[in-house]
């Protein structure tokens, strides 16, 4: 029985270590994504997605978003929705807006693949 308990502790410790490493890698990838946008463009994109009656994303910021890439855009959106209090409840409204912002910016910047 002691061997089973020791084995269980080792498995749980390995799983926790893997989770911490994955979380750190995810955090690092989010940081790499976020530093590719200027604060002004980040605010424009955020406002267009999460605030009603905001001005549309400028062409300049659309080009920045396109350089960021769809994967980074989606990870940043998911991070906001899943970690910031109050944003999850509006996801049915904000996720389509996020797709619309990406598709508009992809068109402006000449990116071939729109988000589905």
BELVEN-V841884 format. One record per residue. N is the residue number from 0. PHI is phi in whole degrees, -180 to 180 (none if undefined). BURIAL is 1 if it has 16 or more other ideal C-beta (glycine too) atoms within 10 Angstrom, else 0. D_CENTER is the distance of its C-alpha to the mean C-alpha in Angstrom with 1 decimal. Layout:
# BELVEN-V841884
N;PHI;BURIAL;D_CENTER + N;PHI;BURIAL;D_CENTER
This chain:
# BELVEN-V841884
0;none;0;44.8 + 1;-64;0;43.9 + 2;-65;0;42.5 + 3;-63;0;40.2 + 4;-64;0;39.0 + 5;-63;0;38.4 + 6;-62;0;36.6 + 7;-61;0;34.4 + 8;-64;0;33.6 + 9;-63;0;32.8 + 10;-63;0;30.5 + 11;-63;0;28.6 + 12;-63;0;28.4 + 13;-65;0;27.1 + 14;-66;0;24.4 + 15;-64;0;23.4 + 16;-62;0;23.4 + 17;-62;0;21.2 + 18;-64;0;18.7 + 19;-64;0;18.8 + 20;-63;0;18.4 + 21;-63;0;15.5 + 22;-64;0;13.8 + 23;-67;0;14.8 + 24;-64;0;13.6 + 25;-64;0;10.1 + 26;-61;0;10.4 + 27;-62;0;12.0 + 28;-67;0;9.6 + 29;-65;1;6.9 + 30;-63;0;10.1 + 31;-62;0;11.1 + 32;-66;1;8.3 + 33;-68;0;8.9 + 34;-75;0;12.6 + 35;-79;1;12.8 + 36;-109;1;12.7 + 37;-72;0;15.7 + 38;-57;0;15.5 + 39;-64;0;17.3 + 40;-69;1;15.0 + 41;-58;1;11.9 + 42;-66;0;14.2 + 43;-60;1;15.4 + 44;-66;1;12.1 + 45;-58;1;11.2 + 46;-62;0;14.8 + 47;-66;1;15.1 + 48;-84;1;12.4 + 49;-101;1;13.3 + 50;-114;0;16.9 + 51;-76;0;19.8 + 52;59;0;22.3 + 53;-91;0;20.3 + 54;-75;0;21.2 + 55;-66;0;19.4 + 56;-65;1;17.3 + 57;-69;1;20.0 + 58;-60;0;20.8 + 59;-57;0;20.2 + 60;-72;1;16.6 + 61;-62;1;16.2 + 62;-64;1;17.5 + 63;-65;1;15.2 + 64;-64;1;12.1 + 65;-64;1;14.0 + 66;-66;0;14.7 + 67;-62;1;11.1 + 68;100;0;10.8 + 69;-63;1;9.4 + 70;-62;0;7.8 + 71;-64;1;5.8 + 72;-56;1;5.3 + 73;-66;1;4.4 + 74;-65;1;2.3 + 75;-65;1;1.7 + 76;-60;1;3.7 + 77;-59;0;4.4 + 78;-63;1;4.8 + 79;-62;1;6.7 + 80;-63;1;8.5 + 81;-88;0;9.4 + 82;-119;0;10.5 + 83;-99;0;12.0 + 84;-57;0;15.4 + 85;94;0;16.2 + 86;-87;1;13.0 + 87;-64;0;13.2 + 88;-67;0;16.7 + 89;-105;0;15.7 + 90;-61;0;13.0 + 91;-66;0;15.8 + 92;-95;0;16.1 + 93;-79;1;12.7 + 94;-63;0;11.2 + 95;-61;0;14.2 + 96;-64;1;13.8 + 97;-62;1;10.3 + 98;-64;1;12.2 + 99;-63;0;15.2 + 100;-62;1;13.6 + 101;-60;1;12.3 + 102;-62;0;15.8 + 103;-63;1;17.7 + 104;-68;1;16.2 + 105;-63;1;16.8 + 106;-66;0;20.3 + 107;-60;1;20.9 + 108;-88;0;19.9 + 109;77;0;21.7 + 110;-78;1;18.9 + 111;-73;0;20.5 + 112;-92;0;18.0 + 113;-79;0;16.5 + 114;-74;0;13.9 + 115;-90;0;15.9
